[in-house]
Amino acid sequence: MNTKESIPSIKLYGAKRCHKTQFYLSFLNETGLPYDFLDVEINKDHAEELRGLYLNRKLNFPTLTIGSKKLSNPRKEDLEKWLNKLILKD
């Protein structure tokens, strides 16, 4: 199983008021994996970081990053697939 040091960084860019962001927060909490929630409406630096992920520079949230993999508003099944592929593998 992966050690904590080998787990890629997980970031969730979103807004507390957003119901989709709330879904991903609950989902990530259930996994027990460490992640950073970056509220793009409260923190301008987080908003700019998110804009930098997209050529159109829009605040496309919720967006999750797992290491270098970017997932824009993924379906639960897709998020589970990427977590299994990048993190939860033996």
Helices and strands as residue ranges (DSSP letters): G 4-6, E 10-14, H 19-31, E 36-39, H 44-51, E 63-66, E 69-72, H 76-86
